[in-house]
Amino acid sequence: MAEETYEGEFYCVKCKAKREAKGNVVVNAKGTRMAKAKCPVCGTNLNRILGKA
């Protein structure tokens, strides 16, 4: 099965700004899909909650 990716807007808490990034989609223990990426400006981890799997 291919790895699911998400490309779109994330909020960087370090920069306090919205950033465009591309990241992998993972499913947490509760079954919620989350996109994880790195901020292209400062390198901080970015998370975006996408909803139930």
Buried (B, 14 or more C-beta within 10 A) or exposed (E): EEEEEBEEEBEBEEBEEEBEBEBEBBEEEEEEBBBBBBBBEEEBEBEBEBEEE
